[in-house]
Amino acid sequence: MISYVRRIFILSLLIFSTQSFAAGDAVRGAVIGETCLGCHGVTSYTNVYPTYKVPKLGGQHEAYIAAALKAYRSGERKHKTMHAQASKMTDQDIADITAYLVGIK
């Protein structure tokens, strides 16, 4: 028999799941974030310069994607291409793209 506290804990995990309750509009995010998959949707893709492995974003945590995009937008995170992409994004754009990306595999 599952204890009362454990039931509450499991229920709270289900209720506050980021997958289920992303703040943005995933449909709009799919449209405006389509270019993201040009690099981030390619398995084992590596940038030419600076050379590094491009991370896959599908299924990432919502908070991570949103924080990263905001940091690129502000210039806190350094990457010229990502800054150019994110610098034009509004908070709603970021929320929508994030909602889309957390829902794909």
C-alpha positions as CSV (number, residue, x, y, z in Angstrom):
1,M,0.0,0.0,0.0
2,I,1.4,3.4,-1.0
3,S,1.7,5.9,1.9
4,Y,-0.3,9.1,1.8
5,V,2.8,11.2,1.5
6,R,4.1,9.2,-1.4
7,R,0.7,9.5,-3.2
8,I,0.8,13.3,-2.7
9,F,4.4,13.4,-4.1
10,I,3.5,11.3,-7.2
11,L,0.4,13.4,-7.8
12,S,2.3,16.6,-7.6
13,L,4.9,15.3,-10.1
14,L,2.1,14.5,-12.5
15,I,0.4,17.9,-12.0
16,F,3.5,20.0,-12.4
17,S,5.1,18.1,-15.3
18,T,6.8,20.5,-17.7
19,Q,5.9,18.3,-20.6
20,S,2.2,18.7,-19.8
21,F,2.1,22.4,-18.9
22,A,4.6,24.2,-21.1
23,A,3.7,27.9,-21.0
24,G,3.9,28.5,-24.7
25,D,2.0,27.6,-27.9
26,A,3.7,24.5,-29.3
27,V,2.0,24.9,-32.7
28,R,3.2,28.5,-33.1
29,G,6.6,27.3,-31.8
30,A,6.9,24.7,-34.5
31,V,6.4,27.4,-37.2
32,I,8.8,30.0,-35.8
33,G,11.3,27.5,-34.5
34,E,11.6,25.4,-37.7
35,T,15.1,26.8,-38.4
36,C,16.3,25.5,-35.0
37,L,16.1,21.9,-36.3
38,G,18.4,22.7,-39.2
39,C,21.3,22.3,-36.7
40,H,19.7,20.9,-33.5
41,G,17.7,18.2,-35.2
42,V,20.6,16.6,-37.0
43,T,22.1,13.6,-35.2
44,S,25.8,14.0,-34.3
45,Y,26.0,17.5,-36.0
46,T,29.2,19.5,-35.3
47,N,29.7,23.2,-35.9
48,V,32.4,24.2,-38.3
49,Y,33.5,27.3,-36.2
50,P,33.7,27.3,-33.3
51,T,33.9,23.5,-33.5
52,Y,31.7,21.7,-31.0
53,K,28.9,19.1,-31.0
54,V,25.5,20.8,-31.4
55,P,23.1,19.5,-28.7
56,K,19.8,17.9,-29.7
57,L,17.0,20.0,-28.1
58,G,14.0,17.7,-28.6
59,G,12.8,16.5,-25.2
60,Q,15.0,18.8,-23.2
61,H,13.8,20.4,-20.0
62,E,11.6,23.5,-20.6
63,A,13.6,25.7,-18.1
64,Y,16.9,24.8,-19.7
65,I,15.8,25.8,-23.2
66,A,14.1,29.0,-22.1
67,A,17.1,30.1,-20.0
68,A,19.6,29.3,-22.8
69,L,17.6,31.3,-25.4
70,K,17.3,34.3,-23.0
71,A,21.1,34.1,-22.3
72,Y,21.9,34.0,-26.0
73,R,19.5,36.9,-26.6
74,S,21.2,39.0,-23.9
75,G,24.7,38.1,-25.0
76,E,25.4,36.3,-21.7
77,R,26.0,33.1,-23.6
78,K,28.5,33.6,-26.4
79,H,27.7,32.2,-29.8
80,K,27.3,34.5,-32.8
81,T,24.8,32.5,-34.7
82,M,22.7,31.7,-31.6
83,H,22.8,35.4,-30.6
84,A,21.7,36.5,-34.0
85,Q,18.7,34.0,-33.9
86,A,17.7,34.8,-30.3
87,S,18.3,38.5,-30.3
88,K,15.1,39.0,-32.3
89,M,12.9,36.7,-30.1
90,T,10.3,38.0,-27.7
91,D,9.6,36.3,-24.4
92,Q,6.5,34.8,-26.1
93,D,8.6,33.5,-29.0
94,I,10.9,31.8,-26.5
95,A,8.0,30.3,-24.6
96,D,6.4,29.0,-27.9
97,I,9.6,27.5,-29.2
98,T,10.3,25.9,-25.9
99,A,6.8,24.4,-25.7
100,Y,7.5,22.9,-29.2
101,L,10.9,21.6,-28.4
102,V,10.1,19.9,-25.1
103,G,7.4,17.9,-26.9
104,I,9.5,16.4,-29.7
105,K,11.7,13.4,-29.5
